[in-house]
Amino acid sequence: MITPVPLGTWPTPLEAAPRLAARLGLAELWFKRDDLTGLGGGGNKIRKLRYTCAQAVADGATTLITSGAPQSNHARLTAAAAARLGLSCVLVLAGPPPERRRGNLLLDGLAGAEIVWSGDRPLAEVVAAEAERRSAYVIPFGGTAPASVQGYVDCGRELRAQLSDADADGVEVVVALGSGGTMAGLVRELGAQRVIGVDVGAVPDPRATVAGLLVGEVEPDALRIDGTQVGAGYRTLTDAVRTALEVTARTEGVFLDPTYTGRAMAGLLAGSFPHGDRVVFLHSGGLPGLFGHPEL
């Protein structure tokens, strides 16, 4: 296994959330604060980028290229990681350029990334063309590849160390499920029955995506996935998510994002999946995305 590059600050805090636990009827609730990973505004993608960037450096790459939605947290953190490592960065983002750069887009530019807009062309087609032209190292959508899953195996081990043995045995972990790598790593380390992924609508078949990253380690049907919070689509803000953002901020002073952690918390608030009374909520970051949603 390749040695990861030192991009973040570890371990991230594990914080009790008693007021929100009472609101949810849970005996105990903790936030695993992967929004506080240090680099580029923080977020779960840094654990993955430690491995993908290590491979890029080992391959002698001078440019990183990745893709995503206009408010992609992964794109922002890839730009920050490239800056930290002295690499160039190209971000291929979906659709046409917006009239104003807000949220993650503003930070992409501050980190020195070059942004290429895909317009009406498929993202994969534009990425391939840009990568060939620049001889760049391509990091997949969401930073998720089989090798990067190790980032959340590391997190699972970190979580075990932060809980006592008795606590660790009975805790379930709730996590937003986007490109699948975060959930896959936690499942590998903690087991499928202890991890609940709340689908955000980023991939067409999240169950197959997560199982595929685990390469035969778990049957797709064994994965615990809540699909009730997608709403009208990945980029939309639902009423349930808006409520989740408000409740979390007003009970614990913790801010969530409207695409990932907001949906995960909406699932927890709705009781839309069976869970025990002791839960760890994986806060995967995304705060800059709040400022890319003026409708909030």
Backbone as CSV, one residue per row, in Angstrom:
resi,resn,N_x,N_y,N_z,CA_x,CA_y,CA_z,C_x,C_y,C_z
1,MET,0.841,-1.201,0.000,0.000,0.000,0.000,0.876,1.251,0.000
2,ILE,0.513,2.225,-0.812,1.295,3.442,-0.898,1.157,4.262,0.389
3,THR,2.248,4.943,0.780,2.220,5.773,1.980,1.488,7.077,1.683
4,PRO,0.452,7.422,2.454,-0.313,8.642,2.160,0.498,9.896,2.424
5,VAL,0.202,10.958,1.662,0.868,12.239,1.895,0.205,12.936,3.075
6,PRO,0.932,13.777,3.819,0.404,14.406,5.042,-0.376,15.677,4.747
7,LEU,-1.658,15.524,4.426,-2.472,16.677,4.041,-3.337,17.247,5.156
8,GLY,-3.685,16.471,6.160,-4.659,16.931,7.142,-4.128,16.937,8.561
9,THR,-5.037,17.147,9.507,-4.723,17.182,10.931,-5.539,16.096,11.619
10,TRP,-4.866,15.162,12.275,-5.539,13.975,12.810,-5.147,13.756,14.275
11,PRO,-6.022,13.138,15.059,-7.388,12.728,14.717,-8.331,13.923,14.728
12,THR,-9.418,13.817,13.982,-10.450,14.841,14.064,-11.263,14.622,15.347
13,PRO,-11.843,15.686,15.898,-12.543,15.544,17.187,-13.779,14.649,17.104
14,LEU,-14.087,14.033,18.228,-15.356,13.324,18.430,-16.074,14.058,19.545
15,GLU,-17.197,14.707,19.218,-17.869,15.597,20.157,-19.271,15.084,20.493
16,ALA,-19.602,15.106,21.764,-20.961,14.742,22.189,-21.946,15.824,21.772
17,ALA,-23.166,15.410,21.422,-24.230,16.346,21.018,-25.486,16.038,21.823
18,PRO,-25.491,16.364,23.123,-26.594,15.922,23.997,-27.936,16.571,23.708
19,ARG,-27.935,17.855,23.305,-29.226,18.517,23.050,-29.897,17.935,21.813
20,LEU,-29.115,17.686,20.780,-29.689,17.082,19.577,-30.058,15.629,19.836
21,ALA,-29.272,14.937,20.645,-29.618,13.557,21.014,-30.987,13.510,21.677
22,ALA,-31.251,14.459,22.588,-32.556,14.493,23.263,-33.674,14.759,22.265
23,ARG,-33.421,15.647,21.321,-34.419,15.956,20.285,-34.745,14.706,19.464
24,LEU,-33.746,13.870,19.224,-33.910,12.674,18.397,-34.361,11.453,19.204
25,GLY,-34.373,11.572,20.522,-34.726,10.429,21.351,-33.617,9.401,21.445
26,LEU,-32.366,9.842,21.285,-31.216,8.951,21.370,-30.590,9.043,22.754
27,ALA,-30.055,7.926,23.232,-29.327,7.958,24.497,-28.048,8.772,24.346
28,GLU,-27.360,8.609,23.219,-26.110,9.321,22.972,-25.963,9.603,21.482
29,LEU,-25.440,10.780,21.196,-25.118,11.164,19.821,-23.785,11.892,19.847
30,TRP,-22.902,11.493,18.929,-21.622,12.171,18.768,-21.487,12.672,17.338
31,PHE,-20.760,13.765,17.164,-20.325,14.210,15.849,-18.859,13.845,15.670
32,LYS,-18.553,13.092,14.627,-17.159,12.873,14.226,-16.831,13.997,13.261
33,ARG,-15.977,14.947,13.703,-15.828,16.230,13.045,-14.808,16.186,11.901
34,ASP,-15.156,15.466,10.838,-14.288,15.461,9.664,-14.459,16.716,8.819
35,ASP,-15.267,17.667,9.304,-15.250,18.999,8.715,-14.043,19.795,9.214
36,LEU,-13.342,19.269,10.215,-12.215,19.971,10.828,-10.894,19.282,10.498
37,THR,-10.722,18.906,9.255,-9.513,18.190,8.845,-8.356,19.110,8.506
38,GLY,-8.579,20.425,8.564,-7.463,21.359,8.488,-7.234,22.018,7.152
39,LEU,-7.098,21.261,6.096,-6.700,21.811,4.802,-7.894,22.357,4.024
40,GLY,-7.764,23.528,3.444,-8.692,24.032,2.448,-10.139,24.153,2.862
41,GLY,-10.398,24.403,4.148,-11.773,24.497,4.617,-12.322,23.194,5.159
42,GLY,-11.534,22.116,5.111,-11.900,20.852,5.747,-12.916,20.033,4.975
43,GLY,-13.028,18.767,5.364,-13.996,17.872,4.742,-13.444,16.478,4.541
44,ASN,-14.358,15.547,4.273,-13.976,14.139,4.195,-13.063,13.810,3.023
45,LYS,-13.059,14.633,1.985,-12.271,14.302,0.796,-10.776,14.289,1.076
46,ILE,-10.344,14.958,2.139,-8.914,15.012,2.421,-8.372,13.635,2.765
47,ARG,-9.143,12.837,3.493,-8.669,11.476,3.804,-8.442,10.676,2.525
48,LYS,-9.297,10.842,1.539,-9.131,10.144,0.265,-7.956,10.713,-0.527
49,LEU,-7.863,12.046,-0.543,-6.798,12.695,-1.318,-5.407,12.356,-0.799
50,ARG,-5.282,12.011,0.469,-3.985,11.588,0.991,-3.436,10.422,0.182
51,TYR,-4.326,9.545,-0.282,-3.899,8.360,-1.024,-3.795,8.626,-2.522
52,THR,-4.797,9.308,-3.090,-4.741,9.566,-4.527,-3.606,10.525,-4.876
53,CYS,-3.377,11.524,-4.044,-2.275,12.452,-4.306,-0.924,11.773,-4.123
54,ALA,-0.838,10.844,-3.171,0.404,10.087,-3.011,0.726,9.312,-4.282
55,GLN,-0.302,8.728,-4.896,-0.074,8.003,-6.151,0.325,8.953,-7.263
56,ALA,-0.311,10.122,-7.317,0.040,11.106,-8.346,1.489,11.546,-8.217
57,VAL,1.930,11.823,-6.992,3.317,12.232,-6.764,4.273,11.101,-7.123
58,ALA,3.929,9.869,-6.742,4.770,8.714,-7.068,4.895,8.524,-8.576
59,ASP,3.851,8.874,-9.313,3.864,8.748,-10.776,4.567,9.924,-11.450
60,GLY,4.999,10.900,-10.672,5.696,12.051,-11.238,4.787,13.110,-11.830
61,ALA,3.510,13.127,-11.437,2.565,14.099,-11.991,2.917,15.513,-11.543
62,THR,2.658,16.464,-12.424,2.805,17.880,-12.077,1.458,18.599,-12.065
63,THR,0.410,17.916,-12.564,-0.925,18.506,-12.631,-1.956,17.480,-12.172
64,LEU,-2.891,17.928,-11.335,-4.045,17.117,-10.956,-5.254,17.621,-11.728
65,ILE,-6.107,16.691,-12.154,-7.348,17.073,-12.805,-8.473,16.240,-12.205
66,THR,-9.588,16.896,-11.901,-10.747,16.179,-11.398,-12.004,16.903,-11.859
67,SER,-13.156,16.348,-11.513,-14.421,16.889,-12.017,-15.466,16.892,-10.927
68,GLY,-16.560,17.615,-11.195,-17.653,17.639,-10.242,-18.687,18.678,-10.596
69,ALA,-19.648,18.845,-9.699,-20.661,19.887,-9.841,-20.034,21.242,-9.531
70,PRO,-20.691,22.343,-9.884,-20.103,23.669,-9.633,-19.744,23.921,-8.175
71,GLN,-20.512,23.356,-7.233,-20.212,23.545,-5.814,-19.544,22.313,-5.198
72,SER,-18.747,21.617,-5.995,-18.081,20.396,-5.533,-17.101,20.668,-4.397
73,ASN,-17.322,19.996,-3.260,-16.351,20.054,-2.163,-15.065,19.341,-2.540
74,HIS,-15.207,18.246,-3.257,-14.023,17.503,-3.694,-13.137,18.359,-4.598
75,ALA,-13.746,19.125,-5.502,-12.960,19.989,-6.376,-12.190,21.023,-5.560
76,ARG,-12.875,21.648,-4.605,-12.201,22.632,-3.744,-11.002,22.023,-3.033
77,LEU,-11.175,20.838,-2.469,-10.099,20.238,-1.694,-8.997,19.680,-2.574
78,THR,-9.333,19.277,-3.807,-8.281,18.894,-4.744,-7.419,20.103,-5.083
79,ALA,-8.052,21.257,-5.278,-7.303,22.484,-5.546,-6.397,22.831,-4.372
80,ALA,-6.913,22.684,-3.150,-6.111,22.987,-1.965,-4.958,22.000,-1.812
81,ALA,-5.230,20.711,-2.066,-4.178,19.704,-1.966,-3.086,19.955,-3.002
82,ALA,-3.494,20.324,-4.208,-2.500,20.635,-5.246,-1.621,21.800,-4.820
83,ALA,-2.235,22.837,-4.253,-1.462,23.981,-3.783,-0.477,23.559,-2.700
84,ARG,-0.916,22.736,-1.756,-0.051,22.275,-0.669,1.147,21.477,-1.215
85,LEU,0.916,20.725,-2.274,1.953,19.842,-2.816,2.761,20.477,-3.947
86,GLY,2.437,21.722,-4.304,3.165,22.394,-5.366,2.827,21.899,-6.758
87,LEU,1.592,21.435,-6.942,1.124,20.931,-8.226,0.133,21.901,-8.849
88,SER,-0.007,21.846,-10.170,-1.070,22.577,-10.840,-2.375,21.802,-10.705
89,CYS,-3.500,22.506,-10.887,-4.795,21.853,-10.739,-5.762,22.370,-11.787
90,VAL,-6.465,21.431,-12.439,-7.516,21.762,-13.395,-8.808,21.110,-12.909
91,LEU,-9.859,21.904,-12.786,-11.163,21.406,-12.364,-12.124,21.482,-13.536
92,VAL,-12.680,20.345,-13.926,-13.703,20.306,-14.962,-15.050,20.243,-14.262
93,LEU,-15.820,21.314,-14.387,-17.089,21.420,-13.672,-18.265,21.384,-14.642
94,ALA,-19.366,20.837,-14.176,-20.516,20.570,-15.036,-21.249,21.845,-15.429
95,GLY,-21.671,21.875,-16.705,-22.534,22.943,-17.174,-21.798,24.195,-17.595
96,PRO,-22.534,25.300,-17.739,-21.938,26.583,-18.139,-21.456,27.352,-16.911
97,PRO,-20.581,28.329,-17.098,-20.142,29.139,-15.953,-21.289,29.981,-15.417
98,PRO,-21.359,30.144,-14.089,-22.419,30.969,-13.497,-22.106,32.449,-13.658
99,GLU,-23.111,33.273,-13.442,-22.896,34.714,-13.521,-21.965,35.205,-12.418
100,ARG,-22.075,34.591,-11.221,-21.231,34.974,-10.098,-20.600,33.737,-9.477
101,ARG,-19.384,33.888,-9.009,-18.703,32.791,-8.323,-18.955,32.911,-6.822
102,ARG,-19.645,31.910,-6.292,-19.956,31.886,-4.870,-19.432,30.592,-4.258
103,GLY,-19.377,30.547,-2.921,-19.104,29.313,-2.205,-17.812,28.655,-2.618
104,ASN,-17.890,27.358,-2.929,-16.703,26.597,-3.295,-16.003,27.169,-4.522
105,LEU,-16.763,27.695,-5.462,-16.155,28.254,-6.673,-15.191,29.389,-6.349
106,LEU,-15.545,30.204,-5.413,-14.664,31.297,-5.011,-13.356,30.744,-4.452
107,LEU,-13.452,29.694,-3.633,-12.263,29.110,-3.018,-11.410,28.359,-4.046
108,ASP,-12.057,27.739,-5.039,-11.296,27.099,-6.115,-10.329,28.091,-6.755
109,GLY,-10.853,29.277,-7.059,-10.027,30.299,-7.698,-8.933,30.809,-6.786
110,LEU,-9.240,31.006,-5.504,-8.233,31.472,-4.561,-7.068,30.496,-4.452
111,ALA,-7.367,29.196,-4.562,-6.320,28.173,-4.483,-5.526,28.040,-5.777
112,GLY,-5.914,28.782,-6.810,-5.150,28.796,-8.046,-5.560,27.775,-9.081
113,ALA,-6.706,27.121,-8.879,-7.144,26.122,-9.852,-7.623,26.780,-11.139
114,GLU,-7.350,26.120,-12.255,-7.944,26.513,-13.532,-9.270,25.776,-13.679
115,ILE,-10.323,26.498,-14.010,-11.647,25.885,-14.124,-12.040,25.791,-15.589
116,VAL,-12.418,24.577,-16.003,-12.914,24.325,-17.347,-14.375,23.908,-17.227
117,TRP,-15.262,24.610,-17.918,-16.685,24.301,-17.853,-17.067,23.344,-18.966
118,SER,-17.823,22.313,-18.623,-18.140,21.276,-19.616,-19.232,21.697,-20.587
119,GLY,-20.058,22.701,-20.218,-21.158,23.099,-21.093,-22.110,21.951,-21.318
120,ASP,-22.396,21.651,-22.579,-23.310,20.560,-22.911,-22.595,19.224,-23.086
121,ARG,-21.283,19.203,-22.963,-20.530,17.966,-23.176,-20.506,17.126,-21.896
122,PRO,-20.449,15.802,-22.041,-20.341,14.948,-20.849,-19.042,15.249,-20.094
123,LEU,-19.117,15.236,-18.775,-17.938,15.528,-17.963,-16.772,14.612,-18.299
124,ALA,-17.042,13.317,-18.434,-15.965,12.358,-18.673,-15.226,12.662,-19.978
125,GLU,-15.962,13.103,-20.982,-15.357,13.430,-22.276,-14.413,14.627,-22.150
126,VAL,-14.834,15.627,-21.412,-14.006,16.824,-21.241,-12.786,16.501,-20.387
127,VAL,-12.969,15.723,-19.334,-11.840,15.327,-18.492,-10.790,14.581,-19.311
128,ALA,-11.232,13.626,-20.123,-10.296,12.846,-20.933,-9.506,13.739,-21.886
129,ALA,-10.194,14.692,-22.506,-9.518,15.589,-23.448,-8.504,16.476,-22.733
130,GLU,-8.886,17.026,-21.587,-7.977,17.893,-20.831,-6.785,17.114,-20.298
131,ALA,-7.030,15.889,-19.810,-5.948,15.074,-19.261,-4.932,14.713,-20.326
132,GLU,-5.424,14.383,-21.521,-4.510,14.031,-22.608,-3.675,15.241,-23.033
133,ARG,-4.309,16.383,-23.059,-3.604,17.597,-23.498,-2.520,18.010,-22.512
134,ARG,-2.734,17.738,-21.228,-1.815,18.226,-20.199,-0.976,17.127,-19.558
135,SER,-1.191,15.864,-19.923,-0.530,14.739,-19.253,-0.756,14.796,-17.743
136,ALA,-2.002,15.033,-17.366,-2.345,15.214,-15.952,-2.720,13.891,-15.304
137,TYR,-2.603,13.856,-13.983,-3.084,12.724,-13.199,-4.562,12.960,-12.901
138,VAL,-5.426,12.018,-13.287,-6.872,12.182,-13.128,-7.332,11.549,-11.823
139,ILE,-7.968,12.364,-10.983,-8.602,11.871,-9.767,-10.087,11.730,-10.061
140,PRO,-10.671,10.559,-9.807,-12.080,10.345,-10.193,-13.040,11.275,-9.473
141,PHE,-14.239,11.357,-10.024,-15.352,12.099,-9.409,-15.453,11.758,-7.934
142,GLY,-15.523,12.773,-7.088,-15.657,12.555,-5.649,-14.406,12.045,-4.975
143,GLY,-13.322,11.894,-5.736,-12.086,11.368,-5.160,-12.154,9.900,-4.825
144,THR,-13.174,9.207,-5.331,-13.424,7.832,-4.923,-12.884,6.838,-5.935
145,ALA,-11.997,5.987,-5.439,-11.431,4.869,-6.193,-11.127,3.785,-5.162
146,PRO,-10.939,2.527,-5.577,-10.667,1.479,-4.582,-9.530,1.821,-3.627
147,ALA,-8.452,2.446,-4.110,-7.318,2.770,-3.235,-7.682,3.828,-2.204
148,SER,-8.537,4.783,-2.586,-8.861,5.881,-1.670,-9.809,5.462,-0.552
149,VAL,-10.434,4.301,-0.694,-11.310,3.778,0.366,-10.542,3.650,1.678
150,GLN,-9.232,3.423,1.583,-8.414,3.272,2.783,-8.508,4.493,3.692
151,GLY,-8.786,5.664,3.126,-8.912,6.864,3.946,-9.969,6.723,5.020
152,TYR,-11.073,6.041,4.717,-12.128,5.881,5.719,-12.037,4.578,6.491
153,VAL,-11.170,3.680,6.068,-10.729,2.616,6.969,-9.938,3.257,8.108
154,ASP,-9.044,4.181,7.741,-8.287,4.922,8.755,-9.226,5.627,9.730
155,CYS,-10.275,6.250,9.204,-11.218,6.964,10.060,-11.934,6.007,10.998
156,GLY,-12.332,4.844,10.499,-12.983,3.854,11.347,-12.089,3.428,12.496
157,ARG,-10.811,3.226,12.213,-9.865,2.853,13.268,-9.685,3.997,14.266
158,GLU,-9.643,5.204,13.743,-9.525,6.385,14.597,-10.720,6.489,15.534
159,LEU,-11.906,6.214,14.987,-13.128,6.276,15.781,-13.114,5.229,16.888
160,ARG,-12.678,4.026,16.576,-12.572,2.987,17.602,-11.672,3.448,18.752
161,ALA,-10.561,4.094,18.404,-9.607,4.541,19.424,-10.185,5.654,20.296
162,GLN,-11.108,6.435,19.737,-11.696,7.551,20.490,-12.832,7.116,21.414
163,LEU,-13.431,5.975,21.125,-14.486,5.417,21.969,-13.898,4.333,22.853
164,SER,-14.463,4.142,24.030,-14.061,2.987,24.822,-14.524,1.718,24.115
165,ASP,-13.958,0.576,24.496,-14.331,-0.682,23.847,-15.834,-0.925,23.961
166,ALA,-16.407,-0.642,25.118,-17.846,-0.868,25.308,-18.648,0.059,24.421
167,ASP,-18.227,1.326,24.313,-18.934,2.277,23.464,-18.868,1.856,22.003
168,ALA,-17.687,1.457,21.557,-17.473,1.148,20.144,-18.346,-0.011,19.676
169,ASP,-18.601,-0.967,20.556,-19.338,-2.159,20.142,-20.774,-1.865,19.741
170,GLY,-21.437,-0.920,20.418,-22.854,-0.719,20.162,-23.210,0.470,19.299
171,VAL,-22.220,1.212,18.828,-22.486,2.456,18.110,-22.737,2.192,16.632
172,GLU,-23.704,2.936,16.076,-23.922,2.945,14.632,-23.465,4.292,14.072
173,VAL,-22.961,4.270,12.854,-22.430,5.473,12.214,-23.337,5.855,11.054
174,VAL,-23.787,7.111,11.046,-24.610,7.648,9.963,-23.736,8.566,9.114
175,VAL,-23.787,8.371,7.793,-22.913,9.125,6.896,-23.649,9.441,5.605
176,ALA,-23.379,10.617,5.039,-23.905,10.935,3.710,-23.241,10.035,2.678
177,LEU,-24.038,9.539,1.731,-23.541,8.641,0.685,-23.578,9.369,-0.647
178,GLY,-22.394,9.808,-1.121,-22.279,10.482,-2.403,-21.640,9.558,-3.422
179,SER,-20.333,9.704,-3.628,-19.635,8.838,-4.585,-19.285,7.489,-3.978
180,GLY,-19.501,7.299,-2.687,-19.458,5.968,-2.081,-18.221,5.617,-1.281
181,GLY,-17.115,6.329,-1.453,-15.869,5.925,-0.822,-15.859,6.058,0.687
182,THR,-16.519,7.073,1.208,-16.547,7.268,2.653,-17.292,6.122,3.329
183,MET,-18.478,5.812,2.821,-19.230,4.700,3.390,-18.478,3.385,3.221
184,ALA,-17.871,3.165,2.059,-17.174,1.902,1.803,-16.052,1.675,2.807
185,GLY,-15.260,2.714,3.087,-14.171,2.560,4.042,-14.663,2.255,5.442
186,LEU,-15.735,2.934,5.859,-16.301,2.669,7.182,-16.868,1.252,7.273
187,VAL,-17.516,0.793,6.207,-18.049,-0.571,6.190,-16.914,-1.582,6.285
188,ARG,-15.838,-1.346,5.564,-14.699,-2.283,5.611,-14.159,-2.413,7.028
189,GLU,-14.085,-1.317,7.748,-13.495,-1.342,9.086,-14.495,-1.713,10.180
190,LEU,-15.733,-1.220,10.079,-16.694,-1.375,11.166,-17.749,-2.447,10.917
191,GLY,-17.948,-2.846,9.645,-18.954,-3.834,9.306,-20.215,-3.197,8.751
192,ALA,-20.872,-3.902,7.836,-22.016,-3.344,7.118,-23.191,-3.018,8.029
193,GLN,-23.369,-3.763,9.104,-24.535,-3.545,9.965,-24.405,-2.324,10.866
194,ARG,-23.207,-1.760,10.941,-22.996,-0.624,11.844,-22.895,0.707,11.108
195,VAL,-23.053,0.698,9.788,-22.903,1.919,8.993,-24.167,2.137,8.178
196,ILE,-24.753,3.330,8.298,-25.958,3.688,7.550,-25.617,4.840,6.619
197,GLY,-25.752,4.621,5.328,-25.497,5.662,4.342,-26.796,6.297,3.887
198,VAL,-26.843,7.624,3.893,-28.023,8.345,3.400,-27.702,8.857,2.003
199,ASP,-28.376,8.317,1.016,-28.126,8.634,-0.387,-28.440,10.100,-0.680
200,VAL,-27.499,10.787,-1.346,-27.725,12.191,-1.714,-28.059,12.345,-3.199
201,GLY,-28.081,11.237,-3.946,-28.449,11.308,-5.357,-27.291,11.578,-6.298
202,ALA,-26.051,11.361,-5.837,-24.885,11.668,-6.673,-24.598,10.603,-7.715
203,VAL,-24.994,9.349,-7.441,-24.751,8.241,-8.378,-26.062,7.509,-8.608
204,PRO,-26.233,6.886,-9.777,-27.522,6.255,-10.079,-27.833,5.021,-9.240
205,ASP,-26.809,4.258,-8.839,-27.038,3.031,-8.077,-26.059,3.005,-6.906
206,PRO,-26.386,3.676,-5.800,-25.432,3.774,-4.691,-25.075,2.434,-4.073
207,ARG,-26.014,1.514,-4.045,-25.749,0.200,-3.445,-24.675,-0.541,-4.247
208,ALA,-24.821,-0.549,-5.562,-23.825,-1.210,-6.410,-22.493,-0.472,-6.360
209,THR,-22.542,0.853,-6.243,-21.316,1.646,-6.201,-20.483,1.298,-4.972
210,VAL,-21.122,1.278,-3.803,-20.389,0.980,-2.567,-19.882,-0.460,-2.590
211,ALA,-20.730,-1.399,-2.981,-20.318,-2.802,-3.033,-19.169,-2.999,-4.014
212,GLY,-19.202,-2.268,-5.141,-18.133,-2.380,-6.127,-16.801,-1.900,-5.596
213,LEU,-16.806,-0.888,-4.755,-15.569,-0.386,-4.162,-14.979,-1.364,-3.161
214,LEU,-15.825,-2.229,-2.615,-15.366,-3.205,-1.630,-14.980,-4.540,-2.255
215,VAL,-15.059,-4.643,-3.561,-14.510,-5.760,-4.346,-14.836,-7.123,-3.739
216,GLY,-16.134,-7.406,-3.617,-16.560,-8.725,-3.170,-16.552,-8.937,-1.669
217,GLU,-16.238,-7.910,-0.890,-16.183,-8.068,0.566,-17.567,-8.100,1.200
218,VAL,-18.563,-7.545,0.538,-19.904,-7.464,1.117,-20.933,-7.572,-0.005
219,GLU,-22.042,-8.244,0.277,-23.122,-8.319,-0.691,-23.874,-6.992,-0.715
220,PRO,-24.281,-6.513,-1.894,-25.003,-5.236,-1.958,-26.213,-5.167,-1.039
221,ASP,-26.955,-6.274,-0.931,-28.162,-6.272,-0.106,-27.865,-6.139,1.384
222,ALA,-26.610,-6.376,1.785,-26.251,-6.258,3.200,-26.011,-4.818,3.612
223,LEU,-25.863,-3.920,2.647,-25.590,-2.522,2.960,-26.847,-1.823,3.451
224,ARG,-26.696,-0.961,4.436,-27.835,-0.205,4.983,-27.840,1.182,4.339
225,ILE,-28.756,1.392,3.427,-28.814,2.640,2.666,-30.222,3.206,2.724
226,ASP,-30.305,4.472,3.094,-31.579,5.201,3.141,-31.693,6.051,1.881
227,GLY,-32.690,5.796,1.078,-32.862,6.531,-0.171,-33.976,7.556,-0.146
228,THR,-34.422,7.954,1.051,-35.621,8.796,1.145,-35.335,10.293,1.068
229,GLN,-34.063,10.709,1.056,-33.765,12.133,1.168,-33.239,12.773,-0.117
230,VAL,-33.290,12.065,-1.232,-32.768,12.615,-2.492,-33.619,13.775,-2.989
231,GLY,-34.932,13.686,-2.811,-35.826,14.744,-3.279,-35.809,14.846,-4.787
232,ALA,-35.807,16.067,-5.304,-35.850,16.281,-6.753,-34.486,16.140,-7.411
233,GLY,-33.451,15.853,-6.619,-32.136,15.647,-7.226,-31.014,16.226,-6.389
234,TYR,-29.811,15.814,-6.742,-28.577,16.121,-6.025,-28.399,17.617,-5.736
235,ARG,-28.739,18.469,-6.702,-28.466,19.906,-6.540,-29.614,20.680,-5.901
236,THR,-30.693,19.990,-5.538,-31.864,20.700,-5.015,-31.828,20.767,-3.492
237,LEU,-32.482,21.783,-2.962,-32.629,21.948,-1.519,-34.051,21.556,-1.130
238,THR,-34.195,20.564,-0.251,-35.517,20.119,0.161,-35.909,20.781,1.482
239,ASP,-37.198,20.780,1.769,-37.677,21.324,3.038,-37.111,20.546,4.216
240,ALA,-37.000,19.227,4.061,-36.463,18.396,5.146,-35.011,18.755,5.443
241,VAL,-34.247,19.050,4.407,-32.846,19.435,4.604,-32.758,20.799,5.270
242,ARG,-33.583,21.728,4.819,-33.586,23.054,5.454,-33.866,22.928,6.963
243,THR,-34.841,22.093,7.316,-35.153,21.867,8.729,-33.965,21.252,9.459
244,ALA,-33.300,20.287,8.814,-32.142,19.634,9.438,-31.021,20.632,9.708
245,LEU,-30.775,21.533,8.764,-29.753,22.559,8.953,-30.091,23.431,10.163
246,GLU,-31.354,23.845,10.255,-31.773,24.728,11.343,-31.713,24.022,12.696
247,VAL,-32.226,22.815,12.763,-32.264,22.088,14.033,-30.853,21.844,14.555
248,THR,-29.947,21.429,13.679,-28.574,21.136,14.103,-27.865,22.396,14.575
249,ALA,-28.033,23.486,13.839,-27.401,24.744,14.231,-27.962,25.268,15.542
250,ARG,-29.265,25.091,15.763,-29.914,25.698,16.928,-29.849,24.838,18.186
251,THR,-29.505,23.562,18.032,-29.331,22.723,19.223,-27.867,22.572,19.608
252,GLU,-26.953,22.524,18.609,-25.549,22.234,18.901,-24.568,23.270,18.369
253,GLY,-25.052,24.284,17.630,-24.136,25.261,17.062,-23.239,24.688,15.991
254,VAL,-23.689,23.633,15.352,-22.929,22.963,14.282,-23.636,23.224,12.964
255,PHE,-22.874,23.656,11.964,-23.444,23.958,10.653,-23.210,22.795,9.691
256,LEU,-24.260,22.423,8.989,-24.206,21.374,7.977,-24.318,22.001,6.605
257,ASP,-24.091,21.188,5.572,-24.227,21.699,4.199,-25.523,21.174,3.594
258,PRO,-26.031,21.821,2.529,-27.355,21.458,2.003,-27.376,20.220,1.115
259,THR,-26.215,19.729,0.702,-26.189,18.609,-0.241,-25.912,17.275,0.441
260,TYR,-24.945,17.238,1.332,-24.496,15.975,1.925,-24.942,15.822,3.376
261,THR,-24.298,16.541,4.287,-24.599,16.338,5.699,-26.031,16.749,6.041
262,GLY,-26.562,17.737,5.332,-27.956,18.115,5.560,-28.910,16.975,5.245
263,ARG,-28.656,16.259,4.155,-29.509,15.115,3.816,-29.335,13.985,4.828
264,ALA,-28.083,13.749,5.255,-27.858,12.683,6.236,-28.598,12.987,7.537
265,MET,-28.540,14.236,7.980,-29.241,14.601,9.206,-30.755,14.575,9.007
266,ALA,-31.226,14.943,7.820,-32.667,14.858,7.543,-33.154,13.423,7.685
267,GLY,-32.351,12.459,7.219,-32.713,11.059,7.383,-32.778,10.653,8.840
268,LEU,-31.821,11.129,9.626,-31.809,10.811,11.054,-33.006,11.443,11.766
269,LEU,-33.309,12.694,11.433,-34.449,13.382,12.048,-35.777,12.709,11.695
270,ALA,-35.866,12.206,10.456,-37.123,11.599,10.002,-37.338,10.208,10.571
271,GLY,-36.290,9.618,11.146,-36.416,8.240,11.604,-36.701,7.301,10.455
272,SER,-36.139,7.639,9.269,-36.482,6.891,8.058,-35.688,5.605,7.899
273,PHE,-34.831,5.305,8.860,-34.158,4.005,8.880,-34.094,3.559,10.341
274,PRO,-34.115,2.245,10.573,-34.031,1.757,11.952,-32.631,2.004,12.502
275,HIS,-32.545,2.456,13.737,-31.243,2.646,14.355,-31.353,2.392,15.853
276,GLY,-30.199,2.166,16.462,-30.158,2.022,17.904,-30.229,3.383,18.559
277,ASP,-29.871,3.426,19.840,-29.984,4.704,20.546,-28.624,5.335,20.814
278,ARG,-27.575,4.837,20.139,-26.239,5.403,20.278,-25.641,5.539,18.892
279,VAL,-25.457,6.778,18.446,-25.133,7.061,17.049,-23.949,8.018,16.953
280,VAL,-23.072,7.754,15.994,-22.047,8.712,15.573,-22.468,9.267,14.218
281,PHE,-22.541,10.576,14.126,-22.861,11.242,12.859,-21.552,11.723,12.258
282,LEU,-21.207,11.203,11.085,-19.964,11.595,10.412,-20.189,12.938,9.721
283,HIS,-19.602,13.999,10.280,-19.720,15.332,9.673,-18.641,15.439,8.611
284,SER,-19.042,15.320,7.357,-18.087,15.252,6.250,-17.729,16.612,5.666
285,GLY,-18.176,17.708,6.308,-17.784,19.041,5.860,-18.756,19.627,4.852
286,GLY,-18.250,20.535,4.011,-19.074,21.139,2.972,-19.619,22.505,3.307
287,LEU,-19.136,23.120,4.400,-19.676,24.420,4.796,-19.647,25.464,3.682
288,PRO,-18.573,25.570,2.870,-18.592,26.591,1.810,-19.763,26.449,0.841
289,GLY,-20.291,25.221,0.703,-21.426,25.018,-0.180,-22.672,25.773,0.243
290,LEU,-22.776,26.084,1.548,-23.909,26.887,2.021,-23.992,28.217,1.264
291,PHE,-22.819,28.794,0.973,-22.780,30.121,0.354,-22.950,30.060,-1.163
292,GLY,-23.075,28.838,-1.685,-23.396,28.673,-3.093,-24.872,28.438,-3.327
293,HIS,-25.684,28.525,-2.246,-27.130,28.323,-2.339,-27.837,29.582,-1.857
294,PRO,-27.964,30.575,-2.698,-28.606,31.814,-2.271,-30.050,31.627,-1.822
295,GLU,-30.713,30.525,-2.238,-32.098,30.312,-1.842,-32.241,30.004,-0.353
296,LEU,-31.142,29.695,0.328,-31.198,29.492,1.770,-31.559,30.776,2.495
